[in-house]
Amino acid sequence: MVSADIARTAVGILGNIIAFFLFLSPVPTFVTIWKKGSVEQYSPIPYLATFINCMVWVLYGLPMVHPHSTLVVTINGTGCVIELVYLILYIVFSNRGNRLRVIMIVIVEIIFVAVLALLTLNMVHTTGRRSMIVGTICILFNIMMYASPLSVMKLVIRTKSVEYMPFFLSFAAFGNGLAWTTYALIRFDLFITVPNGLGTLFAAAQLTLYAMFYKSTQRQIAERKQGKVEMDLAQVVVTAEPIEKAHNGGHEARRT
């Protein structure tokens, strides 16, 4: 019979793999941003929330805070690097006002985690109490990370379009939440169970919206493309008329 430790490690490795793909899921979004040279209506909130979430989970998983949590450190350390790349790209392709706002938030997040680490490691002297303090903060930031697309969900409901709510991001978030909830339940860890259980529900809500508004999104995109084609044709006609008049005028002048 497989022991709880082996099962937990196996699920943790699966959670690492799924979370890695979750972190990579915005790549198509940033390819689009790169091609268009603008972030358009894409929000930086999910990336800012995920960045600080990963930083506090790295702190939680350190041996001097919560022993035997190597898998928590590995995936969240990787997530920090990936999210920082996304934020740099977002800053590059933002307007000046948005760029400064995102930079300031990133700086505040880094300072916050640094202060939290210094206070926890120097003023709290047992791993049990350190785990409780950092774990409670982790719950708050993990919920924020999973709930951060709520602003995008509001936009989806208002516009009846999922164009700016990437499907792969929602799908990966659902799989990630499910895997880590299972991981936490094998050897019960309240600080991992609560946020990931809620995260699974948030992601399921996003997938439901995607199913509801996928067809209307495709219709809007098709109408937009059709409108652009008609506008281009109209411009061709308008441009052609003066040329034709000039051409006819030339013929008349030669006749006289």
Backbone as CSV, one residue per row, in Angstrom:
resi,resn,N_x,N_y,N_z,CA_x,CA_y,CA_z,C_x,C_y,C_z
1,MET,0.846,-1.199,0.000,0.000,0.000,0.000,0.884,1.253,0.000
2,VAL,0.511,2.254,-0.810,1.298,3.478,-0.923,1.112,4.319,0.338
3,SER,2.226,4.770,0.908,2.159,5.571,2.124,1.666,6.976,1.805
4,ALA,1.212,7.673,2.855,0.702,9.037,2.677,1.795,9.971,2.183
5,ASP,3.030,9.758,2.664,4.139,10.624,2.254,4.444,10.491,0.768
6,ILE,4.445,9.219,0.290,4.718,8.991,-1.138,3.605,9.589,-1.991
7,ALA,2.350,9.368,-1.567,1.208,9.903,-2.306,1.250,11.425,-2.337
8,ARG,1.602,12.020,-1.200,1.669,13.477,-1.112,2.776,14.025,-2.015
9,THR,3.918,13.336,-2.028,5.015,13.771,-2.889,4.628,13.673,-4.360
10,ALA,3.960,12.565,-4.719,3.541,12.362,-6.111,2.561,13.451,-6.551
11,VAL,1.589,13.731,-5.681,0.610,14.778,-6.004,1.295,16.145,-6.043
12,GLY,2.275,16.351,-5.154,3.019,17.607,-5.143,3.799,17.817,-6.427
13,ILE,4.404,16.733,-6.944,5.127,16.827,-8.216,4.151,17.140,-9.348
14,LEU,2.987,16.474,-9.323,1.951,16.765,-10.321,1.514,18.225,-10.206
15,GLY,1.355,18.689,-8.965,0.992,20.087,-8.745,2.040,21.037,-9.284
16,ASN,3.322,20.677,-9.144,4.411,21.488,-9.702,4.302,21.584,-11.220
17,ILE,4.024,20.451,-11.838,3.927,20.419,-13.307,2.753,21.268,-13.783
18,ILE,1.583,21.076,-13.149,0.397,21.838,-13.545,0.603,23.322,-13.285
19,ALA,1.183,23.649,-12.116,1.423,25.056,-11.785,2.403,25.688,-12.765
20,PHE,3.390,24.908,-13.220,4.343,25.427,-14.206,3.624,25.824,-15.486
21,PHE,2.698,24.959,-15.941,1.919,25.285,-17.137,0.962,26.447,-16.872
22,LEU,0.485,26.555,-15.620,-0.338,27.706,-15.245,0.465,28.989,-15.412
23,PHE,1.701,28.977,-14.948,2.549,30.158,-15.078,2.847,30.475,-16.543
24,LEU,2.902,29.438,-17.387,3.192,29.656,-18.805,1.952,29.966,-19.633
25,SER,0.775,29.756,-19.058,-0.463,29.922,-19.829,-0.676,31.325,-20.393
26,PRO,-0.158,32.404,-19.765,-0.337,33.728,-20.383,0.573,33.997,-21.577
27,VAL,1.433,33.053,-21.942,2.359,33.286,-23.054,1.631,33.730,-24.328
28,PRO,0.528,33.050,-24.749,-0.190,33.517,-25.952,-0.669,34.963,-25.824
29,THR,-1.080,35.343,-24.624,-1.520,36.720,-24.395,-0.377,37.696,-24.641
30,PHE,0.819,37.368,-24.153,1.946,38.279,-24.310,2.523,38.234,-25.723
31,VAL,2.309,37.136,-26.433,2.681,37.111,-27.855,1.802,38.098,-28.618
32,THR,0.500,38.113,-28.279,-0.434,39.053,-28.902,-0.048,40.497,-28.576
33,ILE,0.281,40.746,-27.303,0.702,42.088,-26.882,1.962,42.509,-27.634
34,TRP,2.895,41.576,-27.772,4.157,41.847,-28.487,3.880,42.227,-29.947
35,LYS,3.001,41.466,-30.604,2.701,41.713,-32.014,1.992,43.053,-32.212
36,LYS,1.063,43.370,-31.293,0.304,44.616,-31.426,1.056,45.822,-30.880
37,GLY,2.082,45.555,-30.062,2.847,46.651,-29.492,2.103,47.425,-28.427
38,SER,1.068,46.804,-27.851,0.260,47.484,-26.834,-0.429,46.449,-25.954
39,VAL,-0.632,46.806,-24.664,-1.327,45.901,-23.749,-2.838,46.007,-23.908
40,GLU,-3.309,47.006,-24.676,-4.728,47.228,-24.919,-5.513,47.206,-23.597
41,GLN,-6.541,46.330,-23.517,-7.361,46.277,-22.306,-6.921,45.192,-21.330
42,TYR,-5.821,44.510,-21.622,-5.335,43.478,-20.706,-4.941,44.117,-19.372
43,SER,-5.341,43.451,-18.297,-5.085,43.984,-16.958,-3.795,43.410,-16.375
44,PRO,-3.018,44.216,-15.643,-1.807,43.709,-14.990,-2.109,43.044,-13.650
45,ILE,-3.339,43.167,-13.176,-3.687,42.692,-11.831,-3.369,41.208,-11.619
46,PRO,-3.740,40.300,-12.555,-3.421,38.878,-12.317,-1.931,38.622,-12.142
47,TYR,-1.079,39.344,-12.871,0.365,39.114,-12.818,0.969,39.720,-11.556
48,LEU,0.453,40.869,-11.141,0.899,41.474,-9.889,0.501,40.610,-8.695
49,ALA,-0.727,40.097,-8.744,-1.215,39.261,-7.643,-0.439,37.945,-7.573
50,THR,-0.170,37.349,-8.727,0.560,36.083,-8.753,2.005,36.271,-8.295
51,PHE,2.600,37.402,-8.648,3.987,37.682,-8.275,4.153,37.727,-6.755
52,ILE,3.322,38.504,-6.071,3.455,38.591,-4.618,3.019,37.288,-3.953
53,ASN,2.049,36.610,-4.551,1.623,35.317,-4.022,2.777,34.321,-4.027
54,CYS,3.509,34.254,-5.133,4.651,33.333,-5.236,5.742,33.687,-4.229
55,MET,5.983,34.969,-4.031,7.022,35.380,-3.091,6.699,34.957,-1.664
56,VAL,5.445,35.138,-1.236,5.109,34.763,0.144,5.088,33.246,0.318
57,TRP,4.744,32.498,-0.746,4.774,31.036,-0.641,6.199,30.500,-0.607
58,VAL,7.130,31.170,-1.272,8.542,30.794,-1.151,8.984,30.958,0.295
59,LEU,8.588,32.065,0.900,8.915,32.301,2.312,8.292,31.227,3.204
60,TYR,7.044,30.868,2.936,6.347,29.843,3.733,7.052,28.488,3.637
61,GLY,7.553,28.162,2.445,8.145,26.844,2.229,9.575,26.681,2.704
62,LEU,10.191,27.771,3.146,11.581,27.679,3.629,11.663,26.770,4.860
63,PRO,12.739,25.984,4.992,12.869,25.043,6.123,12.747,25.709,7.490
64,MET,13.201,26.940,7.606,13.133,27.626,8.902,11.748,28.208,9.210
65,VAL,10.841,28.097,8.220,9.459,28.559,8.441,8.506,27.364,8.496
66,HIS,8.496,26.551,7.434,7.619,25.372,7.390,8.420,24.200,6.811
67,PRO,9.020,23.376,7.642,9.883,22.287,7.159,9.148,21.309,6.235
68,HIS,9.949,20.594,5.421,9.440,19.550,4.521,8.483,20.117,3.470
69,SER,8.791,21.286,2.961,7.927,21.901,1.939,8.741,22.307,0.712
70,THR,9.676,21.452,0.334,10.560,21.751,-0.800,9.774,21.998,-2.090
71,LEU,8.725,21.193,-2.312,7.948,21.317,-3.544,7.207,22.651,-3.622
72,VAL,6.890,23.202,-2.466,6.246,24.521,-2.436,7.242,25.595,-2.869
73,VAL,8.498,25.457,-2.412,9.529,26.431,-2.753,9.900,26.362,-4.230
74,THR,10.069,25.154,-4.762,10.539,25.011,-6.145,9.585,25.655,-7.144
75,ILE,8.303,25.356,-7.012,7.368,25.871,-8.018,7.112,27.366,-7.842
76,ASN,7.077,27.832,-6.606,6.805,29.254,-6.407,8.028,30.119,-6.720
77,GLY,9.234,29.559,-6.521,10.439,30.264,-6.950,10.458,30.428,-8.463
78,THR,10.083,29.352,-9.155,9.981,29.409,-10.618,8.930,30.430,-11.032
79,GLY,7.803,30.416,-10.316,6.719,31.353,-10.622,7.132,32.806,-10.471
80,CYS,7.941,33.098,-9.461,8.427,34.474,-9.257,9.174,34.980,-10.488
81,VAL,10.057,34.137,-11.015,10.867,34.530,-12.173,9.973,34.745,-13.396
82,ILE,9.052,33.811,-13.638,8.180,33.901,-14.817,7.284,35.135,-14.742
83,GLU,6.671,35.361,-13.576,5.780,36.513,-13.426,6.537,37.832,-13.564
84,LEU,7.778,37.864,-13.110,8.581,39.075,-13.251,8.841,39.381,-14.726
85,VAL,9.060,38.338,-15.525,9.237,38.525,-16.974,7.971,39.111,-17.588
86,TYR,6.807,38.560,-17.198,5.532,39.076,-17.710,5.359,40.554,-17.354
87,LEU,5.679,40.887,-16.117,5.498,42.268,-15.667,6.426,43.225,-16.415
88,ILE,7.634,42.768,-16.702,8.569,43.602,-17.477,8.010,43.854,-18.876
89,LEU,7.484,42.803,-19.509,6.877,42.955,-20.829,5.675,43.888,-20.777
90,TYR,4.870,43.743,-19.715,3.688,44.596,-19.571,4.107,46.060,-19.442
91,ILE,5.145,46.296,-18.663,5.646,47.662,-18.468,6.155,48.251,-19.792
92,VAL,6.872,47.441,-20.552,7.443,47.904,-21.823,6.350,48.352,-22.795
93,PHE,5.234,47.612,-22.839,4.189,47.881,-23.824,3.001,48.665,-23.264
94,SER,3.180,49.292,-22.095,2.129,50.120,-21.497,2.362,51.591,-21.808
95,ASN,1.307,52.383,-21.605,1.482,53.829,-21.699,2.188,54.331,-20.432
96,ARG,2.592,55.577,-20.424,3.419,56.100,-19.338,2.750,55.985,-17.965
97,GLY,1.470,56.367,-17.881,0.765,56.335,-16.603,0.641,54.932,-16.044
98,ASN,0.260,54.011,-16.896,0.111,52.614,-16.490,1.457,52.016,-16.113
99,ARG,2.494,52.395,-16.866,3.842,51.871,-16.624,4.343,52.251,-15.231
100,LEU,4.189,53.508,-14.867,4.650,53.974,-13.557,3.873,53.311,-12.419
101,ARG,2.578,53.132,-12.629,1.745,52.510,-11.599,2.180,51.073,-11.335
102,VAL,2.423,50.316,-12.398,2.834,48.918,-12.243,4.206,48.823,-11.577
103,ILE,5.137,49.681,-11.976,6.475,49.681,-11.372,6.395,49.947,-9.870
104,MET,5.588,50.914,-9.479,5.448,51.254,-8.060,4.858,50.091,-7.266
105,ILE,3.864,49.409,-7.842,3.240,48.277,-7.150,4.243,47.145,-6.967
106,VAL,5.043,46.859,-7.999,6.059,45.806,-7.908,7.062,46.124,-6.800
107,ILE,7.510,47.369,-6.732,8.464,47.773,-5.690,7.856,47.605,-4.300
108,VAL,6.607,48.023,-4.133,5.924,47.887,-2.843,5.793,46.416,-2.453
109,GLU,5.480,45.549,-3.421,5.339,44.116,-3.140,6.658,43.515,-2.652
110,ILE,7.743,43.846,-3.322,9.057,43.318,-2.935,9.441,43.789,-1.535
111,ILE,9.212,45.071,-1.258,9.527,45.608,0.067,8.688,44.919,1.143
112,PHE,7.415,44.710,0.858,6.525,44.067,1.825,7.025,42.677,2.206
113,VAL,7.365,41.857,1.196,7.812,40.492,1.466,9.152,40.498,2.195
114,ALA,10.040,41.419,1.842,11.340,41.517,2.517,11.156,41.856,3.999
115,VAL,10.271,42.804,4.300,9.998,43.187,5.689,9.361,42.034,6.444
116,LEU,8.415,41.353,5.800,7.753,40.196,6.427,8.778,39.123,6.778
117,ALA,9.697,38.833,5.866,10.723,37.818,6.114,11.625,38.207,7.273
118,LEU,12.072,39.459,7.290,12.955,39.929,8.366,12.271,39.854,9.733
119,LEU,11.028,40.311,9.800,10.310,40.301,11.071,10.027,38.881,11.549
120,THR,9.591,38.020,10.634,9.234,36.650,11.000,10.451,35.860,11.467
121,LEU,11.544,35.950,10.738,12.723,35.151,11.058,13.485,35.666,12.277
122,ASN,13.333,36.952,12.575,14.097,37.524,13.688,13.290,37.683,14.980
123,MET,11.974,37.791,14.852,11.161,38.049,16.039,10.326,36.851,16.493
124,VAL,10.168,35.854,15.605,9.407,34.641,15.944,10.387,33.472,15.921
125,HIS,10.383,32.659,16.976,11.478,31.705,17.154,11.090,30.230,17.032
126,THR,9.865,29.915,16.625,9.486,28.516,16.402,8.868,28.375,15.014
127,THR,9.102,27.216,14.408,8.549,27.007,13.064,7.025,26.970,13.084
128,GLY,6.443,26.499,14.196,4.986,26.453,14.302,4.369,27.834,14.204
129,ARG,4.909,28.778,14.949,4.382,30.143,14.934,4.722,30.856,13.624
130,ARG,5.911,30.604,13.096,6.271,31.201,11.808,5.333,30.711,10.706
131,SER,5.036,29.402,10.735,4.128,28.823,9.752,2.745,29.464,9.845
132,MET,2.282,29.689,11.073,0.955,30.264,11.275,0.892,31.694,10.747
133,ILE,1.911,32.500,11.037,1.916,33.907,10.610,2.012,34.007,9.087
134,VAL,3.041,33.361,8.533,3.249,33.450,7.083,2.128,32.719,6.340
135,GLY,1.678,31.593,6.889,0.605,30.831,6.250,-0.691,31.615,6.159
136,THR,-1.008,32.381,7.205,-2.217,33.208,7.179,-2.129,34.263,6.086
137,ILE,-0.947,34.871,5.963,-0.750,35.869,4.906,-0.811,35.201,3.528
138,CYS,-0.278,33.984,3.449,-0.331,33.231,2.183,-1.773,32.990,1.750
139,ILE,-2.627,32.661,2.706,-4.034,32.436,2.387,-4.628,33.684,1.734
140,LEU,-4.363,34.843,2.326,-4.912,36.093,1.807,-4.425,36.378,0.386
141,PHE,-3.105,36.213,0.167,-2.554,36.521,-1.150,-2.921,35.462,-2.191
142,ASN,-3.063,34.206,-1.753,-3.457,33.172,-2.702,-4.890,33.385,-3.169
143,ILE,-5.759,33.764,-2.233,-7.139,34.071,-2.607,-7.160,35.265,-3.555
144,MET,-6.309,36.271,-3.262,-6.223,37.444,-4.130,-5.768,37.050,-5.529
145,MET,-4.813,36.135,-5.619,-4.324,35.701,-6.925,-5.429,35.032,-7.727
146,TYR,-6.164,34.124,-7.070,-7.232,33.415,-7.767,-8.423,34.321,-8.060
147,ALA,-8.654,35.303,-7.177,-9.804,36.190,-7.357,-9.482,37.382,-8.245
148,SER,-8.193,37.595,-8.541,-7.799,38.769,-9.321,-8.497,38.862,-10.679
149,PRO,-8.812,37.726,-11.345,-9.535,37.843,-12.615,-10.992,38.271,-12.458
150,LEU,-11.457,38.541,-11.228,-12.847,38.972,-11.046,-13.125,40.258,-11.831
151,SER,-12.129,41.148,-11.904,-12.313,42.380,-12.675,-12.496,42.061,-14.153
152,VAL,-11.753,41.041,-14.620,-11.894,40.614,-16.012,-13.238,39.923,-16.214
153,MET,-13.671,39.148,-15.203,-14.974,38.474,-15.285,-16.106,39.502,-15.376
154,LYS,-15.952,40.618,-14.671,-16.945,41.686,-14.748,-16.998,42.259,-16.161
155,LEU,-15.808,42.432,-16.772,-15.734,42.917,-18.151,-16.391,41.924,-19.109
156,VAL,-16.184,40.627,-18.877,-16.782,39.582,-19.714,-18.301,39.663,-19.663
157,ILE,-18.848,39.788,-18.455,-20.302,39.845,-18.292,-20.871,41.108,-18.944
158,ARG,-20.146,42.224,-18.796,-20.632,43.502,-19.349,-20.591,43.519,-20.877
159,THR,-19.519,42.961,-21.455,-19.348,43.008,-22.914,-19.828,41.746,-23.621
160,LYS,-20.133,40.704,-22.807,-20.504,39.401,-23.382,-19.412,38.883,-24.322
161,SER,-18.164,39.122,-23.910,-17.015,38.696,-24.707,-15.915,38.178,-23.781
162,VAL,-15.301,37.044,-24.150,-14.201,36.468,-23.368,-12.847,36.741,-24.032
163,GLU,-12.825,37.722,-24.939,-11.610,38.016,-25.701,-10.436,38.353,-24.790
164,TYR,-10.714,39.034,-23.665,-9.639,39.446,-22.769,-9.580,38.600,-21.491
165,MET,-10.159,37.391,-21.541,-10.020,36.438,-20.442,-9.479,35.139,-21.041
166,PRO,-8.164,34.978,-21.083,-7.549,33.835,-21.754,-8.035,32.499,-21.193
167,PHE,-8.465,31.612,-22.094,-9.006,30.313,-21.684,-7.961,29.471,-20.954
168,PHE,-6.739,29.409,-21.504,-5.717,28.530,-20.933,-5.333,28.948,-19.514
169,LEU,-5.397,30.241,-19.234,-5.104,30.725,-17.888,-6.151,30.211,-16.898
170,SER,-7.416,30.279,-17.282,-8.506,29.799,-16.416,-8.446,28.281,-16.246
171,PHE,-8.170,27.577,-17.337,-8.130,26.110,-17.293,-6.969,25.626,-16.429
172,ALA,-5.801,26.249,-16.599,-4.636,25.868,-15.807,-4.855,26.186,-14.328
173,ALA,-5.529,27.308,-14.038,-5.814,27.671,-12.653,-6.728,26.637,-11.995
174,PHE,-7.669,26.112,-12.752,-8.576,25.094,-12.229,-7.807,23.813,-11.882
175,GLY,-6.962,23.349,-12.810,-6.173,22.141,-12.565,-5.189,22.314,-11.427
176,ASN,-4.597,23.498,-11.361,-3.632,23.787,-10.303,-4.305,23.777,-8.927
177,GLY,-5.443,24.433,-8.814,-6.164,24.483,-7.539,-6.591,23.102,-7.083
178,LEU,-7.037,22.292,-8.031,-7.492,20.936,-7.708,-6.332,20.078,-7.201
179,ALA,-5.182,20.176,-7.875,-4.022,19.364,-7.490,-3.503,19.748,-6.106
180,TRP,-3.384,21.041,-5.839,-2.835,21.475,-4.559,-3.819,21.287,-3.403
181,THR,-5.099,21.310,-3.703,-6.096,20.988,-2.663,-5.948,19.530,-2.253
182,THR,-5.774,18.666,-3.247,-5.570,17.234,-2.968,-4.286,17.025,-2.167
183,TYR,-3.221,17.707,-2.571,-1.928,17.637,-1.882,-2.084,17.999,-0.401
184,ALA,-2.832,19.063,-0.142,-2.982,19.544,1.230,-3.877,18.640,2.079
185,LEU,-4.781,17.933,1.441,-5.701,17.075,2.190,-5.062,15.743,2.587
186,ILE,-4.050,15.297,1.841,-3.408,14.013,2.159,-2.744,14.083,3.536
187,ARG,-1.974,15.145,3.753,-1.485,15.441,5.107,-1.972,16.847,5.387
188,PHE,-3.061,16.941,6.124,-3.844,18.172,6.186,-3.007,19.402,6.521
189,ASP,-3.092,20.366,5.598,-2.424,21.657,5.777,-3.475,22.730,5.479
190,LEU,-3.974,23.345,6.529,-5.042,24.333,6.397,-4.649,25.481,5.489
191,PHE,-3.384,25.901,5.585,-2.942,27.081,4.846,-2.849,26.838,3.341
192,ILE,-2.767,25.592,2.934,-2.767,25.274,1.502,-4.172,24.878,1.041
193,THR,-4.931,24.219,1.921,-6.272,23.742,1.555,-7.237,24.892,1.268
194,VAL,-7.308,25.863,2.168,-8.311,26.935,2.052,-8.169,27.744,0.760
195,PRO,-7.004,28.325,0.476,-6.916,29.161,-0.726,-7.052,28.375,-2.021
196,ASN,-6.517,27.147,-2.043,-6.596,26.376,-3.282,-7.989,25.811,-3.525
197,GLY,-8.714,25.511,-2.431,-10.113,25.100,-2.576,-10.948,26.225,-3.154
198,LEU,-10.756,27.434,-2.632,-11.463,28.601,-3.163,-11.011,28.920,-4.589
199,GLY,-9.705,28.741,-4.835,-9.184,28.991,-6.175,-9.812,28.080,-7.216
200,THR,-10.059,26.841,-6.830,-10.724,25.899,-7.742,-12.111,26.396,-8.101
201,LEU,-12.830,26.937,-7.117,-14.184,27.454,-7.365,-14.146,28.691,-8.262
202,PHE,-13.197,29.603,-8.009,-13.065,30.796,-8.846,-12.768,30.416,-10.299
203,ALA,-11.848,29.470,-10.472,-11.473,29.046,-11.827,-12.642,28.366,-12.530
204,ALA,-13.421,27.587,-11.776,-14.608,26.938,-12.355,-15.610,27.993,-12.826
205,ALA,-15.746,29.078,-12.075,-16.643,30.168,-12.468,-16.165,30.821,-13.767
206,GLN,-14.847,30.995,-13.906,-14.293,31.582,-15.130,-14.557,30.677,-16.334
207,LEU,-14.378,29.363,-16.152,-14.620,28.421,-17.243,-16.095,28.406,-17.635
208,THR,-16.960,28.574,-16.651,-18.401,28.641,-16.933,-18.718,29.861,-17.792
209,LEU,-18.126,31.013,-17.439,-18.325,32.224,-18.236,-17.792,32.042,-19.651
210,TYR,-16.659,31.359,-19.756,-16.069,31.132,-21.080,-17.029,30.323,-21.954
211,ALA,-17.627,29.287,-21.365,-18.583,28.463,-22.110,-19.819,29.270,-22.501
212,MET,-20.254,30.169,-21.616,-21.466,30.954,-21.864,-21.275,31.977,-22.982
213,PHE,-20.092,32.617,-23.032,-19.908,33.752,-23.933,-18.939,33.484,-25.085
214,TYR,-18.541,32.239,-25.283,-17.604,31.931,-26.367,-18.213,32.257,-27.737
215,LYS,-19.456,31.831,-27.965,-20.093,32.051,-29.263,-20.304,33.539,-29.536
216,SER,-20.741,34.277,-28.531,-20.960,35.714,-28.732,-19.632,36.429,-28.999
217,THR,-18.542,35.923,-28.412,-17.219,36.503,-28.656,-16.816,36.313,-30.111
218,GLN,-16.993,35.101,-30.618,-16.648,34.823,-32.012,-17.483,35.665,-32.958
219,ARG,-18.746,35.883,-32.604,-19.626,36.706,-33.431,-19.154,38.157,-33.445
220,GLN,-18.766,38.670,-32.293,-18.277,40.053,-32.217,-16.991,40.234,-33.013
221,ILE,-16.088,39.253,-32.916,-14.824,39.332,-33.659,-15.090,39.317,-35.162
222,ALA,-16.023,38.435,-35.598,-16.374,38.338,-37.016,-16.996,39.645,-37.512
223,GLU,-17.877,40.246,-36.697,-18.515,41.506,-37.080,-17.492,42.628,-37.172
224,ARG,-16.516,42.617,-36.264,-15.480,43.637,-36.274,-14.617,43.522,-37.533
225,LYS,-14.273,42.285,-37.870,-13.478,42.058,-39.084,-14.260,42.467,-40.329
226,GLN,-15.577,42.127,-40.363,-16.417,42.480,-41.500,-16.525,43.989,-41.641
227,GLY,-16.658,44.673,-40.500,-16.734,46.128,-40.508,-15.454,46.748,-41.038
228,LYS,-14.307,46.158,-40.686,-13.027,46.670,-41.160,-12.889,46.481,-42.666
229,VAL,-13.351,45.315,-43.174,-13.293,45.052,-44.616,-14.150,46.059,-45.359
230,GLU,-15.368,46.310,-44.845,-16.265,47.271,-45.499,-15.672,48.670,-45.486
231,MET,-15.008,49.039,-44.384,-14.379,50.356,-44.283,-13.243,50.476,-45.285
232,ASP,-12.439,49.407,-45.420,-11.339,49.423,-46.380,-11.857,49.567,-47.804
233,LEU,-12.958,48.868,-48.117,-13.549,48.954,-49.455,-14.068,50.363,-49.725
234,ALA,-14.673,50.962,-48.694,-15.187,52.321,-48.838,-14.046,53.302,-49.115
235,GLN,-12.912,53.091,-48.445,-11.760,53.960,-48.665,-11.216,53.817,-50.083
236,VAL,-11.252,52.574,-50.591,-10.787,52.330,-51.959,-11.669,53.081,-52.953
237,VAL,-13.007,53.030,-52.723,-13.946,53.710,-53.612,-13.742,55.211,-53.574
238,VAL,-13.604,55.751,-52.357,-13.411,57.194,-52.194,-12.108,57.642,-52.861
239,THR,-11.067,56.824,-52.714,-9.770,57.159,-53.302,-9.819,57.064,-54.823
240,ALA,-10.584,56.105,-55.328,-10.650,55.864,-56.771,-11.410,56.970,-57.492
241,GLU,-12.433,57.583,-56.835,-13.263,58.588,-57.497,-12.466,59.801,-57.980
242,PRO,-11.636,60.422,-57.145,-10.843,61.572,-57.628,-9.902,61.207,-58.762
243,ILE,-9.327,59.996,-58.697,-8.412,59.556,-59.758,-9.157,59.442,-61.075
244,GLU,-10.376,58.853,-60.967,-11.170,58.674,-62.187,-11.571,60.027,-62.772
245,LYS,-11.949,60.981,-61.877,-12.341,62.308,-62.355,-11.159,63.008,-63.016
246,ALA,-10.000,62.869,-62.411,-8.804,63.499,-62.979,-8.470,62.900,-64.341
247,HIS,-8.643,61.586,-64.425,-8.365,60.889,-65.679,-9.318,61.360,-66.777
248,ASN,-10.610,61.455,-66.440,-11.611,61.906,-67.400,-11.376,63.358,-67.782
249,GLY,-10.955,64.170,-66.820,-10.667,65.588,-67.097,-9.526,65.742,-68.082
250,GLY,-8.558,64.850,-67.966,-7.427,64.889,-68.882,-7.842,64.613,-70.305
251,HIS,-8.753,63.603,-70.465,-9.266,63.264,-71.797,-10.000,64.453,-72.406
252,GLU,-10.820,65.111,-71.576,-11.603,66.253,-72.087,-10.685,67.390,-72.510
253,ALA,-9.631,67.614,-71.732,-8.703,68.688,-72.076,-8.005,68.419,-73.400
254,ARG,-7.664,67.146,-73.642,-6.993,66.809,-74.888,-7.934,66.983,-76.084
255,ARG,-9.257,66.718,-75.878,-10.226,66.873,-76.959,-10.342,68.333,-77.398
256,THR,-10.283,69.221,-76.397,-10.406,70.632,-76.726,-9.112,71.173,-77.342
